[in-house]
Amino acid sequence: MNSDQMYEQVMQRKNKIMEDSLQIDYETFKQGAIAFDYEKMMSDLSYSIDEVMNIQNETQVGQTPLWELKHLTKLIRKISPKGKGATIVMKDEAANPSGSFKDRRAALAVYEAKRKGFKGVIAATSGNYGAAVASQAAKQGLKCIILQETFDSKGLGQPEIVEKARKCEALGAEVIQLSVGPELFYTALTMLEETGYFNASLYSPYAIAGVESLGYELARQVQEQYGKEPAAVCVTHAGGGNVTGTARGLKKFGNKHSKIVGVSVDLKGLHMASDEDFNRKSFTTGHTGFSMPFTTNPDRSDVPRNAARPLRYLDRFVTVTQGEVFYATELLAKLEGLERGPAGNTSLAAALVLAQQLDEDEIVVVQESEYTGAGKHPTAQLNFAKNQGVTVTKGDPHDNKPGSAIVIPEHIQQMDVQEVDIERIRKSYLRNILNKVDARNLETVDKEFLSLEVNRDLDYIESYLETEITFHHS
C-alpha cells in the first residue's frame, strides 16, 4: 500500500478530502472557540423552500399523499379514555422514486453535484439513502458508488442490507460491501480522493434542506384537510436529518404548536461497531445505536460540520421495542392494506400509543413510510434473528431484550413508549462539546450557540458552565 494511503495518513487529510468533495469551506462559518453560524450555513449554501420543491419536482420527488389511517384510528378510539384518540395520518413517502423520504435528501445533493460539475457521487450508507442516491444519479446522468457496511467477520449480511444492495445495483450504482468496523469511513475517504466524486453525505446542508419539503408539505396537507396544525409529528430518529429537516419545514410553513416527537427502536446494550453485535440487531436504521450518539455528538459524521442538529428541534424523544414495530407493521398491512417497511413503522408504533393520550379532535402524523421488499419484510428479519440465536415470542413487549429476545405484543393495549430524558441528553451534548475547550474562555457567541444547540436560554448555559468550571477547577 502506498504510504500516503495508510489509515493514519488518510485520517490526517480527512477534513480537506471532505471539503474538496463538497466544495464547501466550513471555516467561513466558524465563530468564537466552538460556535458556528448554522443558519448562515443553511441559507448561504442551500436553497429556498420553493427552489427545493421545484428541484425535487423535476425528478419526481415529493408531493406524496397524506393518508388518514381510518381503521387504526377507529381501533385506537375503542381502547382510549373517553374523548381521547387522535386521528392518525401517514405521509406516504414510499411513493417517492426509490421508495423512501431519502429521495428528498438525495435529490438536492445530486442536483448540487451536477451543478458543480462533478462526474459522479459517492455515499456511505447501508440504508435507503443508497437507493435514493443511485436513483437520483441515474436521473441526472452521473456515476454512483455506494459503500455499505454489510457483513460481520463470518461473511453474514443482514437481509435488509442485502436487499438494499440489490436495489442500488438495479438503479445503476456500483456497490462496494464492507465488514463492520472503521474501514467504512476510511474507504469512503480514499474513494472520494481517488475518484474526485461528490460526497453525497446524509449530513450536508443540501441533504437536510431536501427534507424541509417533507415538513412543509405535511403541514400544508394537514391544514388543507383538517384546518389545523397537527398536535404531534412522529419522526423516526436515527442520524438526526429526518428530525431536523422535517421540523424546519414545519416552521417554514408557519406551524408553531406541533410537537416534534423523535422515535427510535431501543437497541440499548448493542454496540453498532461490534462484530459480535452487528447481526443481533433486527433494525438497520431508526434505532438508538444511531440516534443517541448523533444527538449528543452530531459532528461525528462524514462532513466537518453536520447540518443535522436534532437537539435544536426535539420536543419529545421516545423509544419503542423491536417487537412493537413488527406488530405495527402487521396492523398497518392487515387493517389499512398498506404493506410498508420498518423505518416508517417505527414512528407508527409510537403514534398508536400517543394518539391514545391526545383528544379526538387532534391530529397525530406518522411522518414517513418506506417501501418494503423481500429482505425488509418481517419474516426475513425474524428468521434471520432466530438464526443468530435471538428468541422470538409473543407476549409483553417490556420483556424485549435487544440482541437476545424479540417479544411481539399479543394485542394493541400492550404497546407503550419509553421516554428518553432530553435533559440528560442536553447535558451529555454539552459535556461532549466542552471537552474540546476550556469553558472559562468561551465568548458570548459560543454561549449563544450552545443555547441554540440545546434549545435552552442563556441563563441555562451560564448556570451549566458555572457548575462545570467549579467542578473542574476547584
Beta strands, then each sheet from edge to edge (+ up, - down):
strand 1: 30-31
strand 2: 35-36
strand 3: 66-68
strand 4: 87-91
strand 5: 120-124
strand 6: 143-151
strand 7: 174-179
strand 8: 198-199
strand 9: 232-236
strand 10: 259-265
strand 11: 316-320
strand 12: 363-366
strand 13: 391-394
strand 14: 405-408
strand 15: 418-419
sheet 1: 1+ 2-
sheet 2: 3+ 4- 12- 9- 10- 11- 15+
sheet 3: 7+ 6+ 5+ 8+
sheet 4: 13+ 14+
end
